[in-house]
């Protein structure tokens, strides 16, 4: 009887361990598309172009906060060229980069938005 109870308890502990480990890994993998989806959503809503062209970083930050899950943190930068790297990101996290190009009729209206995203 005692060996049966130990086997049942051991099986439960193994199952709980598997359920805790695998969803966390799945969330990390799916995080790579979350940033781009948020950028695309803001573009479809007509907000992203206005924020980028007019350098409205506070408004864009608020939009990202409402669009992205609360379990992630992010930094972004609006650039007028492809050289858009001058930003400090955490070195001890897995960081994903999503880039979105806002095209315009002339060179002045083109913007690149880089969004770095990671789990808290």
N, CA, C and O atoms as a printed pandas DataFrame, in Angstrom:
     atom_number atom_name residue_name chain_id  residue_number  x_coord  y_coord  z_coord
0              1         N          UNK        A               1    0.815   -1.198    0.000
1              2        CA          UNK        A               1    0.000    0.000    0.000
2              3         C          UNK        A               1    0.867    1.275    0.000
3              4         O          UNK        A               1    0.562    2.245   -0.694
4              5         N          UNK        A               2    1.936    1.252    0.781
5              6        CA          UNK        A               2    2.812    2.418    0.880
6              7         C          UNK        A               2    3.526    2.694   -0.452
7              8         O          UNK        A               2    3.693    3.855   -0.827
8              9         N          UNK        A               3    3.946    1.649   -1.169
9             10        CA          UNK        A               3    4.608    1.821   -2.462
10            11         C          UNK        A               3    3.650    2.402   -3.501
11            12         O          UNK        A               3    4.063    3.183   -4.358
12            13         N          UNK        A               4    2.382    2.026   -3.428
13            14        CA          UNK        A               4    1.380    2.559   -4.347
14            15         C          UNK        A               4    1.202    4.055   -4.121
15            16         O          UNK        A               4    1.132    4.823   -5.081
16            17         N          UNK        A               5    1.128    4.472   -2.866
17            18        CA          UNK        A               5    0.980    5.898   -2.544
18            19         C          UNK        A               5    2.201    6.695   -3.010
19            20         O          UNK        A               5    2.062    7.805   -3.526
20            21         N          UNK        A               6    3.390    6.129   -2.829
21            22        CA          UNK        A               6    4.602    6.803   -3.284
22            23         C          UNK        A               6    4.609    6.952   -4.809
23            24         O          UNK        A               6    5.015    7.988   -5.336
24            25         N          UNK        A               7    4.159    5.915   -5.506
25            26        CA          UNK        A               7    4.115    5.969   -6.968
26            27         C          UNK        A               7    3.122    7.021   -7.447
27            28         O          UNK        A               7    3.410    7.762   -8.387
28            29         N          UNK        A               8    1.968    7.091   -6.816
29            30        CA          UNK        A               8    0.954    8.084   -7.193
30            31         C          UNK        A               8    1.477    9.493   -6.925
31            32         O          UNK        A               8    1.345   10.372   -7.776
32            33         N          UNK        A               9    2.063    9.714   -5.765
33            34        CA          UNK        A               9    2.600   11.028   -5.416
34            35         C          UNK        A               9    3.726   11.432   -6.375
35            36         O          UNK        A               9    3.805   12.586   -6.798
36            37         N          UNK        A              10    4.594   10.471   -6.711
37            38        CA          UNK        A              10    5.672   10.748   -7.656
38            39         C          UNK        A              10    5.134   11.108   -9.032
39            40         O          UNK        A              10    5.651   12.020   -9.677
40            41         N          UNK        A              11    4.107   10.408   -9.491
41            42        CA          UNK        A              11    3.496   10.703  -10.793
42            43         C          UNK        A              11    2.881   12.095  -10.807
43            44         O          UNK        A              11    3.007   12.819  -11.795
44            45         N          UNK        A              12    2.228   12.469   -9.740
45            46        CA          UNK        A              12    1.614   13.801   -9.658
46            47         C          UNK        A              12    2.690   14.880   -9.707
47            48         O          UNK        A              12    2.534   15.885  -10.400
48            49         N          UNK        A              13    3.773   14.675   -8.978
49            50        CA          UNK        A              13    4.855   15.662   -8.985
50            51         C          UNK        A              13    5.481   15.794  -10.373
51            52         O          UNK        A              13    5.808   16.903  -10.795
52            53         N          UNK        A              14    5.648   14.703  -11.073
53            54        CA          UNK        A              14    6.214   14.752  -12.425
54            55         C          UNK        A              14    5.270   15.500  -13.367
55            56         O          UNK        A              14    5.720   16.334  -14.152
56            57         N          UNK        A              15    3.981   15.215  -13.300
57            58        CA          UNK        A              15    3.010   15.892  -14.159
58            59         C          UNK        A              15    2.962   17.389  -13.897
59            60         O          UNK        A              15    2.901   18.184  -14.835
60            61         N          UNK        A              16    2.989   17.781  -12.621
61            62        CA          UNK        A              16    2.974   19.206  -12.278
62            63         C          UNK        A              16    4.242   19.878  -12.807
63            64         O          UNK        A              16    4.180   20.991  -13.331
64            65         N          UNK        A              17    5.382   19.216  -12.676
65            66        CA          UNK        A              17    6.634   19.764  -13.194
66            67         C          UNK        A              17    6.597   19.964  -14.694
67            68         O          UNK        A              17    7.067   20.987  -15.190
68            69         N          UNK        A              18    6.052   19.013  -15.422
69            70        CA          UNK        A              18    5.942   19.127  -16.880
70            71         C          UNK        A              18    5.018   20.274  -17.261
71            72         O          UNK        A              18    5.315   21.025  -18.189
72            73         N          UNK        A              19    3.908   20.417  -16.559
73            74        CA          UNK        A              19    2.949   21.487  -16.880
74            75         C          UNK        A              19    3.532   22.860  -16.600
75            76         O          UNK        A              19    3.193   23.823  -17.287
76            77         N          UNK        A              20    4.394   22.969  -15.613
77            78        CA          UNK        A              20    5.005   24.259  -15.294
78            79         C          UNK        A              20    6.093   24.616  -16.295
79            80         O          UNK        A              20    6.205   25.777  -16.691
80            81         N          UNK        A              21    6.882   23.663  -16.705
81            82        CA          UNK        A              21    8.022   23.934  -17.581
82            83         C          UNK        A              21    7.606   24.212  -19.021
83            84         O          UNK        A              21    8.062   25.198  -19.601
84            85         N          UNK        A              22    6.767   23.387  -19.612
85            86        CA          UNK        A              22    6.474   23.515  -21.039
86            87         C          UNK        A              22    5.665   24.751  -21.419
87            88         O          UNK        A              22    5.968   25.336  -22.459
88            89         N          UNK        A              23    4.666   25.197  -20.667
89            90        CA          UNK        A              23    3.997   26.444  -21.074
90            91         C          UNK        A              23    4.936   27.647  -21.052
91            92         O          UNK        A              23    4.783   28.541  -21.885
92            93         N          UNK        A              24    5.890   27.707  -20.145
93            94        CA          UNK        A              24    6.833   28.827  -20.099
94            95         C          UNK        A              24    7.678   28.853  -21.367
95            96         O          UNK        A              24    7.926   29.928  -21.913
96            97         N          UNK        A              25    8.122   27.703  -21.845
97            98        CA          UNK        A              25    8.907   27.665  -23.063
98            99         C          UNK        A              25    8.070   28.055  -24.268
99           100         O          UNK        A              25    8.558   28.739  -25.168
100          101         N          UNK        A              26    6.828   27.631  -24.296
101          102        CA          UNK        A              26    5.946   27.974  -25.409
102          103         C          UNK        A              26    5.705   29.475  -25.458
103          104         O          UNK        A              26    5.662   30.047  -26.547
104          105         N          UNK        A              27    5.543   30.135  -24.302
105          106        CA          UNK        A              27    5.335   31.583  -24.273
106          107         C          UNK        A              27    6.558   32.326  -24.800
107          108         O          UNK        A              27    6.413   33.321  -25.510
108          109         N          UNK        A              28    7.759   31.859  -24.464
109          110        CA          UNK        A              28    8.972   32.499  -24.960
110          111         C          UNK        A              28    9.051   32.418  -26.483
111          112         O          UNK        A              28    9.424   33.388  -27.143
112          113         N          UNK        A              29    8.700   31.263  -27.035
113          114        CA          UNK        A              29    8.786   31.079  -28.481
114          115         C          UNK        A              29    7.770   31.972  -29.183
115          116         O          UNK        A              29    8.100   32.585  -30.198
116          117         N          UNK        A              30    6.561   32.062  -28.679
117          118        CA          UNK        A              30    5.537   32.862  -29.338
118          119         C          UNK        A              30    5.765   34.361  -29.161
119          120         O          UNK        A              30    5.138   35.165  -29.850
120          121         N          UNK        A              31    6.644   34.742  -28.256
121          122        CA          UNK        A              31    6.934   36.150  -28.011
122          123         C          UNK        A              31    7.572   36.816  -29.229
123          124         O          UNK        A              31    7.466   38.030  -29.401
124          125         N          UNK        A              32    8.226   36.031  -30.063
125          126        CA          UNK        A              32    8.917   36.614  -31.219
126          127         C          UNK        A              32    7.953   37.288  -32.195
127          128         O          UNK        A              32    8.352   38.225  -32.886
128          129         N          UNK        A              33    6.715   36.846  -32.274
129          130        CA          UNK        A              33    5.749   37.451  -33.186
130          131         C          UNK        A              33    4.857   38.500  -32.551
131          132         O          UNK        A              33    4.134   39.204  -33.255
132          133         N          UNK        A              34    4.895   38.615  -31.240
133          134        CA          UNK        A              34    4.007   39.548  -30.540
134          135         C          UNK        A              34    4.320   40.995  -30.889
135          136         O          UNK        A              34    3.410   41.793  -31.116
136          137         N          UNK        A              35    5.606   41.335  -30.932
137          138        CA          UNK        A              35    5.994   42.710  -31.242
138          139         C          UNK        A              35    5.555   43.140  -32.625
139          140         O          UNK        A              35    5.009   44.230  -32.795
140          141         N          UNK        A              36    5.789   42.294  -33.613
141          142        CA          UNK        A              36    5.379   42.632  -34.973
142          143         C          UNK        A              36    3.862   42.741  -35.079
143          144         O          UNK        A              36    3.348   43.622  -35.768
144          145         N          UNK        A              37    3.148   41.855  -34.404
145          146        CA          UNK        A              37    1.680   41.911  -34.437
146          147         C          UNK        A              37    1.169   43.223  -33.863
147          148         O          UNK        A              37    0.212   43.800  -34.379
148          149         N          UNK        A              38    1.793   43.688  -32.813
149          150        CA          UNK        A              38    1.394   44.964  -32.211
150          151         C          UNK        A              38    1.686   46.121  -33.162
151          152         O          UNK        A              38    0.851   47.008  -33.336
152          153         N          UNK        A              39    2.868   46.116  -33.777
153          154        CA          UNK        A              39    3.201   47.162  -34.749
154          155         C          UNK        A              39    2.220   47.154  -35.920
155          156         O          UNK        A              39    1.755   48.208  -36.354
156          157         N          UNK        A              40    1.916   45.983  -36.416
157          158        CA          UNK        A              40    0.986   45.855  -37.534
158          159         C          UNK        A              40   -0.413   46.326  -37.134
159          160         O          UNK        A              40   -1.085   46.993  -37.921
160          161         N          UNK        A              41   -0.856   45.992  -35.936
161          162        CA          UNK        A              41   -2.170   46.426  -35.456
162          163         C          UNK        A              41   -2.244   47.955  -35.390
163          164         O          UNK        A              41   -3.218   48.554  -35.845
164          165         N          UNK        A              42   -1.214   48.576  -34.824
165          166        CA          UNK        A              42   -1.210   50.041  -34.729
166          167         C          UNK        A              42   -1.191   50.690  -36.107
167          168         O          UNK        A              42   -1.769   51.758  -36.304
168          169         N          UNK        A              43   -0.525   50.043  -37.060
169          170        CA          UNK        A              43   -0.520   50.560  -38.428
170          171         C          UNK        A              43   -1.909   50.424  -39.056
171          172         O          UNK        A              43   -2.383   51.347  -39.718
172          173         N          UNK        A              44   -2.551   49.297  -38.853
173          174        CA          UNK        A              44   -3.897   49.086  -39.404
174          175         C          UNK        A              44   -4.909   50.056  -38.801
175          176         O          UNK        A              44   -5.873   50.439  -39.464
176          177         N          UNK        A              45   -4.695   50.453  -37.552
177          178        CA          UNK        A              45   -5.577   51.421  -36.895
178          179         C          UNK        A              45   -5.293   52.861  -37.326
179          180         O          UNK        A              45   -6.045   53.771  -36.978
180          181         N          UNK        A              46   -4.220   53.068  -38.075
181          182        CA          UNK        A              46   -3.884   54.402  -38.565
182          183         C          UNK        A              46   -3.113   55.249  -37.574
183          184         O          UNK        A              46   -2.990   56.458  -37.771
184          185         N          UNK        A              47   -2.592   54.655  -36.516
185          186        CA          UNK        A              47   -1.886   55.406  -35.479
186          187         C          UNK        A              47   -0.377   55.445  -35.693
187          188         O          UNK        A              47    0.262   56.463  -35.431
188          189         N          UNK        A              48    0.181   54.362  -36.160
189          190        CA          UNK        A              48    1.633   54.204  -36.206
190          191         C          UNK        A              48    2.302   55.246  -37.106
191          192         O          UNK        A              48    3.317   55.827  -36.722
192          193         N          UNK        A              49    1.763   55.482  -38.264
193          194        CA          UNK        A              49    2.354   56.450  -39.196
194          195         C          UNK        A              49    2.393   57.847  -38.572
195          196         O          UNK        A              49    3.423   58.519  -38.631
196          197         N          UNK        A              50    1.296   58.284  -37.982
197          198        CA          UNK        A              50    1.230   59.604  -37.358
198          199         C          UNK        A              50    2.249   59.719  -36.220
199          200         O          UNK        A              50    2.965   60.715  -36.124
200          201         N          UNK        A              51    2.312   58.701  -35.362
201          202        CA          UNK        A              51    3.264   58.719  -34.249
202          203         C          UNK        A              51    4.704   58.768  -34.753
203          204         O          UNK        A              51    5.530   59.509  -34.221
204          205         N          UNK        A              52    4.999   57.973  -35.782
205          206        CA          UNK        A              52    6.374   57.884  -36.274
206          207         C          UNK        A              52    6.808   59.156  -36.985
207          208         O          UNK        A              52    7.895   59.667  -36.716
208          209         N          UNK        A              53    5.984   59.676  -37.885
209          210        CA          UNK        A              53    6.345   60.864  -38.664
210          211         C          UNK        A              53    6.494   62.085  -37.766
211          212         O          UNK        A              53    7.358   62.930  -38.003
212          213         N          UNK        A              54    5.656   62.184  -36.735
213          214        CA          UNK        A              54    5.674   63.351  -35.850
214          215         C          UNK        A              54    6.481   63.134  -34.570
215          216         O          UNK        A              54    6.426   63.959  -33.657
216          217         N          UNK        A              55    7.237   62.021  -34.496
217          218        CA          UNK        A              55    8.079   61.689  -33.333
218          219         C          UNK        A              55    7.301   61.775  -32.018
219          220         O          UNK        A              55    7.778   62.362  -31.047
220          221         N          UNK        A              56    6.121   61.196  -31.993
221          222        CA          UNK        A              56    5.252   61.192  -30.810
222          223         C          UNK        A              56    5.563   59.952  -29.970
223          224         O          UNK        A              56    4.783   59.001  -29.924
224          225         N          UNK        A              57    6.731   59.987  -29.303
225          226        CA          UNK        A              57    7.198   58.807  -28.581
226          227         C          UNK        A              57    6.346   58.490  -27.353
227          228         O          UNK        A              57    6.145   57.317  -27.039
228          229         N          UNK        A              58    5.846   59.497  -26.657
229          230        CA          UNK        A              58    5.010   59.237  -25.472
230          231         C          UNK        A              58    3.714   58.537  -25.861
231          232         O          UNK        A              58    3.282   57.605  -25.183
232          233         N          UNK        A              59    3.099   58.979  -26.938
233          234        CA          UNK        A              59    1.862   58.361  -27.401
234          235         C          UNK        A              59    2.114   56.936  -27.914
235          236         O          UNK        A              59    1.309   56.032  -27.689
236          237         N          UNK        A              60    3.239   56.756  -28.601
237          238        CA          UNK        A              60    3.579   55.420  -29.094
238          239         C          UNK        A              60    3.868   54.483  -27.928
239          240         O          UNK        A              60    3.475   53.317  -27.960
240          241         N          UNK        A              61    4.541   54.974  -26.913
241          242        CA          UNK        A              61    4.812   54.179  -25.717
242          243         C          UNK        A              61    3.498   53.739  -25.059
243          244         O          UNK        A              61    3.356   52.576  -24.680
244          245         N          UNK        A              62    2.549   54.654  -24.924
245          246        CA          UNK        A              62    1.246   54.314  -24.342
246          247         C          UNK        A              62    0.507   53.281  -25.191
247          248         O          UNK        A              62   -0.128   52.373  -24.655
248          249         N          UNK        A              63    0.589   53.419  -26.501
249          250        CA          UNK        A              63   -0.060   52.454  -27.387
250          251         C          UNK        A              63    0.566   51.074  -27.267
251          252         O          UNK        A              63   -0.140   50.066  -27.285
252          253         N          UNK        A              64    1.896   51.024  -27.145
253          254        CA          UNK        A              64    2.558   49.743  -26.944
254          255         C          UNK        A              64    2.142   49.125  -25.614
255          256         O          UNK        A              64    1.904   47.920  -25.540
256          257         N          UNK        A              65    2.054   49.928  -24.574
257          258        CA          UNK        A              65    1.643   49.416  -23.254
258          259         C          UNK        A              65    0.260   48.780  -23.316
259          260         O          UNK        A              65    0.018   47.754  -22.681
260          261         N          UNK        A              66   -0.639   49.380  -24.072
261          262        CA          UNK        A              66   -1.994   48.823  -24.148
262          263         C          UNK        A              66   -2.073   47.649  -25.125
263          264         O          UNK        A              66   -2.970   46.814  -25.007
264          265         N          UNK        A              67   -1.165   47.574  -26.072
265          266        CA          UNK        A              67   -1.195   46.522  -27.087
266          267         C          UNK        A              67   -0.457   45.261  -26.644
267          268         O          UNK        A              67   -0.888   44.150  -26.953
268          269         N          UNK        A              68    0.637   45.424  -25.931
269          270        CA          UNK        A              68    1.466   44.288  -25.529
270          271         C          UNK        A              68    0.993   43.708  -24.201
271          272         O          UNK        A              68    0.418   44.429  -23.385
272          273         N          UNK        A              69    1.227   42.417  -23.973
273          274        CA          UNK        A              69    0.844   41.816  -22.694
274          275         C          UNK        A              69    1.631   42.424  -21.538
275          276         O          UNK        A              69    2.749   42.903  -21.726
276          277         N          UNK        A              70    1.054   42.403  -20.363
277          278        CA          UNK        A              70    1.714   42.987  -19.190
278          279         C          UNK        A              70    2.891   42.141  -18.715
279          280         O          UNK        A              70    3.645   42.580  -17.846
280          281         N          UNK        A              71    3.065   40.955  -19.257
281          282        CA          UNK        A              71    4.167   40.067  -18.854
282          283         C          UNK        A              71    5.455   40.357  -19.604
283          284         O          UNK        A              71    6.472   39.711  -19.352
284          285         N          UNK        A              72    5.432   41.320  -20.523
285          286        CA          UNK        A              72    6.631   41.658  -21.290
286          287         C          UNK        A              72    7.042   43.099  -21.026
287          288         O          UNK        A              72    6.236   43.935  -20.616
288          289         N          UNK        A              73    8.295   43.359  -21.271
289          290        CA          UNK        A              73    8.816   44.717  -21.217
290          291         C          UNK        A              73    9.396   45.028  -22.593
291          292         O          UNK        A              73    9.671   44.113  -23.369
292          293         N          UNK        A              74    9.582   46.294  -22.898
293          294        CA          UNK        A              74   10.008   46.665  -24.246
294          295         C          UNK        A              74   10.725   48.000  -24.245
295          296         O          UNK        A              74   10.632   48.782  -23.298
296          297         N          UNK        A              75   11.429   48.234  -25.312
297          298        CA          UNK        A              75   11.987   49.546  -25.653
298          299         C          UNK        A              75   11.813   49.684  -27.150
299          300         O          UNK        A              75   11.782   48.688  -27.873
300          301         N          UNK        A              76   11.699   50.909  -27.613
301          302        CA          UNK        A              76   11.551   51.139  -29.044
302          303         C          UNK        A              76   12.316   52.384  -29.439
303          304         O          UNK        A              76   12.701   53.200  -28.601
304          305         N          UNK        A              77   12.525   52.504  -30.734
305          306        CA          UNK        A              77   13.188   53.685  -31.267
306          307         C          UNK        A              77   12.637   53.972  -32.648
307          308         O          UNK        A              77   12.474   53.068  -33.468
308          309         N          UNK        A              78   12.354   55.235  -32.894
309          310        CA          UNK        A              78   11.906   55.698  -34.208
310          311         C          UNK        A              78   13.128   56.299  -34.902
311          312         O          UNK        A              78   13.773   57.202  -34.369
312          313         N          UNK        A              79   13.436   55.790  -36.091
313          314        CA          UNK        A              79   14.641   56.223  -36.814
314          315         C          UNK        A              79   14.278   56.681  -38.217
315          316         O          UNK        A              79   13.259   56.279  -38.778
316          317         N          UNK        A              80   15.130   57.525  -38.765
317          318        CA          UNK        A              80   14.927   57.964  -40.140
318          319         C          UNK        A              80   15.870   57.250  -41.102
319          320         O          UNK        A              80   15.846   57.508  -42.305
320          321         N          UNK        A              81   16.705   56.347  -40.568
321          322        CA          UNK        A              81   17.607   55.563  -41.416
322          323         C          UNK        A              81   17.694   54.144  -40.853
323          324         O          UNK        A              81   17.133   53.849  -39.798
324          325         N          UNK        A              82   18.393   53.286  -41.557
325          326        CA          UNK        A              82   18.536   51.898  -41.123
326          327         C          UNK        A              82   19.466   51.760  -39.922
327          328         O          UNK        A              82   19.457   50.726  -39.254
328          329         N          UNK        A              83   20.268   52.787  -39.636
329          330        CA          UNK        A              83   21.166   52.753  -38.486
330          331         C          UNK        A              83   20.372   53.132  -37.242
331          332         O          UNK        A              83   20.310   54.302  -36.864
332          333         N          UNK        A              84   19.774   52.144  -36.620
333          334        CA          UNK        A              84   18.818   52.375  -35.525
334          335         C          UNK        A              84   19.156   51.446  -34.360
335          336         O          UNK        A              84   18.348   50.604  -33.967
336          337         N          UNK        A              85   20.362   51.612  -33.815
337          338        CA          UNK        A              85   20.807   50.661  -32.807
338          339         C          UNK        A              85   21.154   51.282  -31.480
339          340         O          UNK        A              85   21.406   50.534  -30.535
340          341         N          UNK        A              86   21.187   52.550  -31.337
341          342        CA          UNK        A              86   21.678   53.209  -30.136
342          343         C          UNK        A              86   20.643   53.127  -29.013
343          344         O          UNK        A              86   19.929   54.091  -28.735
344          345         N          UNK        A              87   20.575   51.960  -28.376
345          346        CA          UNK        A              87   19.612   51.758  -27.299
346          347         C          UNK        A              87   20.173   50.714  -26.335
347          348         O          UNK        A              87   20.879   49.794  -26.747
348          349         N          UNK        A              88   19.859   50.862  -25.067
349          350        CA          UNK        A              88   20.329   49.927  -24.051
350          351         C          UNK        A              88   19.240   48.908  -23.774
351          352         O          UNK        A              88   18.123   49.262  -23.398
352          353         N          UNK        A              89   19.572   47.646  -23.962
353          354        CA          UNK        A              89   18.630   46.557  -23.684
354          355         C          UNK        A              89   19.263   45.629  -22.655
355          356         O          UNK        A              89   20.485   45.617  -22.513
356          357         N          UNK        A              90   18.457   44.852  -21.935
357          358        CA          UNK        A              90   19.027   43.969  -20.911
358          359         C          UNK        A              90   19.920   42.890  -21.535
359          360         O          UNK        A              90   19.584   42.307  -22.566
360          361         N          UNK        A              91   21.033   42.644  -20.904
361          362        CA          UNK        A              91   21.967   41.655  -21.428
362          363         C          UNK        A              91   21.666   40.244  -20.914
363          364         O          UNK        A              91   22.161   39.272  -21.483
364          365         N          UNK        A              92   20.869   40.113  -19.858
365          366        CA          UNK        A              92   20.605   38.812  -19.260
366          367         C          UNK        A              92   19.222   38.265  -19.623
367          368         O          UNK        A              92   18.712   37.378  -18.938
368          369         N          UNK        A              93   18.628   38.769  -20.665
369          370        CA          UNK        A              93   17.308   38.322  -21.130
370          371         C          UNK        A              93   17.394   37.921  -22.594
371          372         O          UNK        A              93   18.298   38.342  -23.316
372          373         N          UNK        A              94   16.444   37.102  -23.019
373          374        CA          UNK        A              94   16.301   36.806  -24.437
374          375         C          UNK        A              94   15.459   37.920  -25.039
375          376         O          UNK        A              94   14.284   38.065  -24.705
376          377         N          UNK        A              95   16.054   38.699  -25.921
377          378        CA          UNK        A              95   15.410   39.885  -26.479
378          379         C          UNK        A              95   15.084   39.621  -27.948
379          380         O          UNK        A              95   15.918   39.128  -28.707
380          381         N          UNK        A              96   13.855   39.961  -28.328
381          382        CA          UNK        A              96   13.408   39.816  -29.712
382          383         C          UNK        A              96   13.261   41.201  -30.325
383          384         O          UNK        A              96   12.833   42.142  -29.657
384          385         N          UNK        A              97   13.616   41.319  -31.589
385          386        CA          UNK        A              97   13.513   42.588  -32.300
386          387         C          UNK        A              97   12.468   42.474  -33.391
387          388         O          UNK        A              97   12.475   41.536  -34.187
388          389         N          UNK        A              98   11.568   43.448  -33.411
389          390        CA          UNK        A              98   10.609   43.574  -34.501
390          391         C          UNK        A              98   10.831   44.935  -35.136
391          392         O          UNK        A              98   10.897   45.947  -34.438
392          393         N          UNK        A              99   10.945   44.964  -36.451
393          394        CA          UNK        A              99   11.149   46.211  -37.180
394          395         C          UNK        A              99    9.968   46.443  -38.108
395          396         O          UNK        A              99    9.392   45.505  -38.659
396          397         N          UNK        A             100    9.620   47.719  -38.268
397          398        CA          UNK        A             100    8.487   48.085  -39.116
398          399         C          UNK        A             100    8.858   49.345  -39.863
399          400         O          UNK        A             100    9.230   50.346  -39.251
400          401         N          UNK        A             101    8.762   49.306  -41.177
401          402        CA          UNK        A             101    9.122   50.450  -42.013
402          403         C          UNK        A             101    7.863   51.201  -42.420
403          404         O          UNK        A             101    6.929   50.620  -42.973
404          405         N          UNK        A             102    7.851   52.491  -42.143
405          406        CA          UNK        A             102    6.783   53.379  -42.585
406          407         C          UNK        A             102    7.316   54.093  -43.823
407          408         O          UNK        A             102    8.222   54.922  -43.729
408          409         N          UNK        A             103    6.756   53.772  -44.965
409          410        CA          UNK        A             103    7.224   54.352  -46.222
410          411         C          UNK        A             103    6.448   55.625  -46.520
411          412         O          UNK        A             103    5.297   55.779  -46.111
412          413         N          UNK        A             104    7.090   56.524  -47.230
413          414        CA          UNK        A             104    6.462   57.774  -47.625
414          415         C          UNK        A             104    6.812   58.117  -49.050
415          416         O          UNK        A             104    7.631   57.451  -49.685
416          417         N          UNK        A             105    6.182   59.166  -49.548
417          418        CA          UNK        A             105    6.429   59.584  -50.925
418          419         C          UNK        A             105    7.804   60.202  -51.101
419          420         O          UNK        A             105    8.387   60.124  -52.182
420          421         N          UNK        A             106    8.324   60.815  -50.051
421          422        CA          UNK        A             106    9.664   61.385  -50.148
422          423         C          UNK        A             106   10.535   60.812  -49.029
423          424         O          UNK        A             106   10.042   60.126  -48.134
424          425         N          UNK        A             107   11.811   61.097  -49.093
425          426        CA          UNK        A             107   12.766   60.560  -48.122
426          427         C          UNK        A             107   12.461   61.046  -46.710
427          428         O          UNK        A             107   12.697   60.310  -45.752
428          429         N          UNK        A             108   11.955   62.237  -46.555
429          430        CA          UNK        A             108   11.708   62.810  -45.238
430          431         C          UNK        A             108   10.644   62.028  -44.463
431          432         O          UNK        A             108   10.725   61.941  -43.238
432          433         N          UNK        A             109    9.675   61.472  -45.132
433          434        CA          UNK        A             109    8.570   60.800  -44.451
434          435         C          UNK        A             109    8.802   59.315  -44.181
435          436         O          UNK        A             109    7.900   58.642  -43.683
436          437         N          UNK        A             110    9.971   58.792  -44.490
437          438        CA          UNK        A             110   10.259   57.385  -44.216
438          439         C          UNK        A             110   10.781   57.242  -42.791
439          440         O          UNK        A             110   11.655   57.990  -42.353
440          441         N          UNK        A             111   10.222   56.257  -42.075
441          442        CA          UNK        A             111   10.647   55.990  -40.704
442          443         C          UNK        A             111   10.766   54.490  -40.490
443          444         O          UNK        A             111    9.997   53.702  -41.040
444          445         N          UNK        A             112   11.742   54.117  -39.683
445          446        CA          UNK        A             112   11.916   52.736  -39.252
446          447         C          UNK        A             112   11.654   52.688  -37.760
447          448         O          UNK        A             112   12.248   53.443  -36.991
448          449         N          UNK        A             113   10.776   51.813  -37.360
449          450        CA          UNK        A             113   10.477   51.639  -35.939
450          451         C          UNK        A             113   11.026   50.287  -35.519
451          452         O          UNK        A             113   10.622   49.250  -36.047
452          453         N          UNK        A             114   11.943   50.304  -34.573
453          454        CA          UNK        A             114   12.483   49.079  -33.992
454          455         C          UNK        A             114   11.879   48.904  -32.613
455          456         O          UNK        A             114   11.873   49.829  -31.800
456          457         N          UNK        A             115   11.373   47.712  -32.360
457          458        CA          UNK        A             115   10.757   47.381  -31.072
458          459         C          UNK        A             115   11.484   46.175  -30.502
459          460         O          UNK        A             115   11.420   45.078  -31.057
460          461         N          UNK        A             116   12.175   46.387  -29.389
461          462        CA          UNK        A             116   12.834   45.299  -28.680
462          463         C          UNK        A             116   11.902   44.846  -27.567
463          464         O          UNK        A             116   11.394   45.675  -26.811
464          465         N          UNK        A             117   11.668   43.528  -27.456
465          466        CA          UNK        A             117   10.698   43.001  -26.503
466          467         C          UNK        A             117   11.276   41.778  -25.802
467          468         O          UNK        A             117   11.963   40.969  -26.425
468          469         N          UNK        A             118   10.996   41.641  -24.492
469          470        CA          UNK        A             118   11.479   40.521  -23.705
470          471         C          UNK        A             118   10.521   40.250  -22.543
471          472         O          UNK        A             118    9.721   41.112  -22.176
472          473         N          UNK        A             119   10.606   39.063  -21.976
473          474        CA          UNK        A             119    9.780   38.707  -20.820
474          475         C          UNK        A             119   10.319   39.393  -19.581
475          476         O          UNK        A             119   11.529   39.546  -19.417
476          477         N          UNK        A             120    9.410   39.802  -18.712
477          478        CA          UNK        A             120    9.836   40.446  -17.450
478          479         C          UNK        A             120   10.482   39.449  -16.528
479          480         O          UNK        A             120   10.900   39.807  -15.427
